[in-house]
Amino acid sequence: MTYDVAIIGGGIHGVGVAQAAAVRGYKTVLLEQYDNLAEGTSSRSSKLIHGGLRYLEQFEFSLVRECLIERSYLLKNAPDLVKLTPVYIPIYKNSKRTPLMIRMGLSLYALLGNLSKDARFKKIPKQEWESLHGLTQENLLAVYKYFEAQTDDSLLTLSVMNSAQDYGAELILNAKVNKVLLEDNSNKIMYLDDQGKINELKSKVIVNAAGPWASHIVDNVQPEQKNIQVDLVQGTHIILPIQLGEVIFYIESPHDQRPIFVMPWYGETMIGTTESIFNNDPSKTSPLVQEVEYLLDAFYKHFPKFRDHKFDVSKKFSGLRVLPRSQKNANQRSRETIYLRDRKHKPRLLSIFGGKLTAYRATAEHVMSYIESSLPKAKNQSNTKELKLSKPS
Ligand SMILES: Cc1cc2nc3c(=O)[nH]c(=O)nc-3n(C[C@H](O)[C@H](O)[C@H](O)COP(=O)(O)OP(=O)(O)OC[C@H]3O[C@@H](n4cnc5c(N)ncnc54)[C@H](O)[C@@H]3O)c2cc1C
């Protein structure tokens, strides 16, 4: 039996492509190396469904707009999983961005969000600053409030796979792909199962959605393929056993003025993230001592009333961003998704590099448009823009 679309990787991109392919009526299979989905980056993100206010500074307007459109679909289609949450941006005397810059950024953000009610923002009057959960008011010039959405990235990934399975997609867990053979009439994937046995399946098109392992998959394709140069950049989050309310704070690191989120997370407070170049096996990410200190410093600076708490920071996790290799700082590099095909016409293999949790559906639709020339005519059963997603039980 030959599949139409075989996908390597059960993170948000893999399941998104599985859903997009299955609703078009394609015989679809997804292979995941672990015994669960979302064991890679898709359970280690900041869990925000957002346009990415800070990407405006890199002029990534189309990315921000696409993410804001996707946010509106997710708020409509996955109300149990994606919740609008207020975000406060405090601006201090020595902040990198002035109140005027933030106001301009938020205005542009609202415009890119079609001026919808979810894209609105306002300045918080000084007399209300006291109610901001202990945020320091020393040298505080202004506080803006706007909205982003939060999700549980693992649950979102599971729910998209459930939706793909409703349309007939198959899932094979414990399937570690170790070789891809491209042959015009039957591309093959070789994978190891949990018994160490080698299995093989055939597919008209193969989508490599292996996230931080994507380059490794490309290196194991025959005939040999051109790869692209990427850096893996680790981002760490810590979780503190305190509650600051159902609001997010968008603060600046006192060390390098990078933006950091302080977010509610299942009754506790999650703080992230960092950017450290990572040169190891992607399965070996782990928070560094200096990353934990960096996050705590930013938190204490903004919430000094917690400074004397001796927090046990045992809850922490790290994920890997896949960014184009460059001399620039990680936070100045493009966040646009890169699609690498073995050939332009009738591609047999497409690899996804980078991307955003928020835009997974749009990414999957782009993938489908790139690979459709290799597939029979689609028999659309639905449109992913309208598919409801529910919390997995
Ligand atoms: C610190 C951090 C914070 C982020 N925050 C946000 C955010 O708030 N909002 C947002 O929109 N985006 C965010 N992102 C980006 C987003 O999380 C990622 O773009 C997304 O999760 C990547 O998903 P993926 O499916 O490409 O990769 P992954 O989730 O890593 O999935 C790849 C999968 O492939 C599997 N795999 C690998 N090799 C093989 C193999 N040989 N055989 C079979 N399976 C294999 C892995 O086990 C894994 O399950 C963040 C990223 C990071 C690193």
Ligand as a Chemical Component Dictionary entry (heavy atoms), coordinates in Angstrom:
data_LIG
# 
_chem_comp.id                   LIG 
_chem_comp.type                 NON-POLYMER 
_chem_comp.pdbx_formal_charge   0 
_chem_comp.three_letter_code    LIG 
# 
loop_
_chem_comp_atom.comp_id 
_chem_comp_atom.atom_id 
_chem_comp_atom.alt_atom_id 
_chem_comp_atom.type_symbol 
_chem_comp_atom.charge 
_chem_comp_atom.model_Cartn_x 
_chem_comp_atom.model_Cartn_y 
_chem_comp_atom.model_Cartn_z 
_chem_comp_atom.pdbx_ordinal 
LIG C1  C1  C 0 11.245 28.584 23.823 1  
LIG C2  C2  C 0 10.226 28.641 22.720 2  
LIG C3  C3  C 0 9.067  29.389 22.911 3  
LIG C4  C4  C 0 8.121  29.461 21.901 4  
LIG N1  N1  N 0 6.978  30.130 22.124 5  
LIG C5  C5  C 0 6.038  30.201 21.176 6  
LIG C6  C6  C 0 4.804  30.850 21.448 7  
LIG O1  O1  O 0 4.522  31.300 22.556 8  
LIG N2  N2  N 0 3.901  30.932 20.430 9  
LIG C7  C7  C 0 4.156  30.424 19.199 10 
LIG O2  O2  O 0 3.300  30.596 18.322 11 
LIG N3  N3  N 0 5.306  29.751 18.924 12 
LIG C8  C8  C 0 6.232  29.625 19.895 13 
LIG N4  N4  N 0 7.394  28.939 19.655 14 
LIG C9  C9  C 0 7.564  28.249 18.364 15 
LIG C10 C10 C 0 6.811  26.903 18.376 16 
LIG O3  O3  O 0 6.829  26.333 19.653 17 
LIG C11 C11 C 0 7.461  25.955 17.389 18 
LIG O4  O4  O 0 7.541  26.574 16.134 19 
LIG C12 C12 C 0 6.689  24.668 17.206 20 
LIG O5  O5  O 0 6.348  24.071 18.433 21 
LIG C13 C13 C 0 7.528  23.710 16.372 22 
LIG O6  O6  O 0 6.774  22.557 16.143 23 
LIG P1  P1  P 0 7.336  21.394 15.234 24 
LIG O7  O7  O 0 6.224  20.470 15.004 25 
LIG O8  O8  O 0 8.025  21.977 14.042 26 
LIG O9  O9  O 0 8.515  20.743 16.095 27 
LIG P2  P2  P 0 8.433  19.771 17.363 28 
LIG O10 O10 O 0 7.324  20.126 18.264 29 
LIG O11 O11 O 0 9.791  19.726 17.956 30 
LIG O12 O12 O 0 8.072  18.378 16.728 31 
LIG C14 C14 C 0 8.989  17.593 15.993 32 
LIG C15 C15 C 0 8.641  16.150 16.264 33 
LIG O13 O13 O 0 9.381  15.332 15.390 34 
LIG C16 C16 C 0 9.711  14.143 16.097 35 
LIG N5  N5  N 0 10.847 13.517 15.427 36 
LIG C17 C17 C 0 12.106 14.016 15.329 37 
LIG N6  N6  N 0 12.902 13.150 14.668 38 
LIG C18 C18 C 0 12.132 12.086 14.346 39 
LIG C19 C19 C 0 12.391 10.868 13.678 40 
LIG N7  N7  N 0 13.614 10.560 13.221 41 
LIG N8  N8  N 0 11.377 9.991  13.510 42 
LIG C20 C20 C 0 10.120 10.282 13.978 43 
LIG N9  N9  N 0 9.841  11.413 14.639 44 
LIG C21 C21 C 0 10.817 12.315 14.817 45 
LIG C22 C22 C 0 10.023 14.663 17.484 46 
LIG O14 O14 O 0 10.003 13.639 18.453 47 
LIG C23 C23 C 0 8.968  15.717 17.684 48 
LIG O15 O15 O 0 7.799  15.176 18.289 49 
LIG C24 C24 C 0 8.355  28.813 20.661 50 
LIG C25 C25 C 0 9.512  28.066 20.469 51 
LIG C26 C26 C 0 10.429 27.968 21.501 52 
LIG C27 C27 C 0 11.649 27.135 21.311 53 
# 
loop_
_chem_comp_bond.comp_id 
_chem_comp_bond.atom_id_1 
_chem_comp_bond.atom_id_2 
_chem_comp_bond.value_order 
_chem_comp_bond.pdbx_ordinal 
LIG C1  C2  SING 1  
LIG C2  C3  SING 2  
LIG C2  C26 DOUB 3  
LIG C3  C4  DOUB 4  
LIG C4  N1  SING 5  
LIG C4  C24 SING 6  
LIG N1  C5  DOUB 7  
LIG C5  C6  SING 8  
LIG C5  C8  SING 9  
LIG C6  O1  DOUB 10 
LIG C6  N2  SING 11 
LIG N2  C7  SING 12 
LIG C7  O2  DOUB 13 
LIG C7  N3  SING 14 
LIG N3  C8  DOUB 15 
LIG C8  N4  SING 16 
LIG N4  C9  SING 17 
LIG N4  C24 SING 18 
LIG C9  C10 SING 19 
LIG C10 O3  SING 20 
LIG C10 C11 SING 21 
LIG C11 O4  SING 22 
LIG C11 C12 SING 23 
LIG C12 O5  SING 24 
LIG C12 C13 SING 25 
LIG C13 O6  SING 26 
LIG O6  P1  SING 27 
LIG P1  O7  DOUB 28 
LIG P1  O8  SING 29 
LIG P1  O9  SING 30 
LIG O9  P2  SING 31 
LIG P2  O10 DOUB 32 
LIG P2  O11 SING 33 
LIG P2  O12 SING 34 
LIG O12 C14 SING 35 
LIG C14 C15 SING 36 
LIG C15 O13 SING 37 
LIG C15 C23 SING 38 
LIG O13 C16 SING 39 
LIG C16 N5  SING 40 
LIG C16 C22 SING 41 
LIG N5  C17 SING 42 
LIG N5  C21 SING 43 
LIG C17 N6  DOUB 44 
LIG N6  C18 SING 45 
LIG C18 C19 SING 46 
LIG C18 C21 DOUB 47 
LIG C19 N7  SING 48 
LIG C19 N8  DOUB 49 
LIG N8  C20 SING 50 
LIG C20 N9  DOUB 51 
LIG N9  C21 SING 52 
LIG C22 O14 SING 53 
LIG C22 C23 SING 54 
LIG C23 O15 SING 55 
LIG C24 C25 DOUB 56 
LIG C25 C26 SING 57 
LIG C26 C27 SING 58 
# 
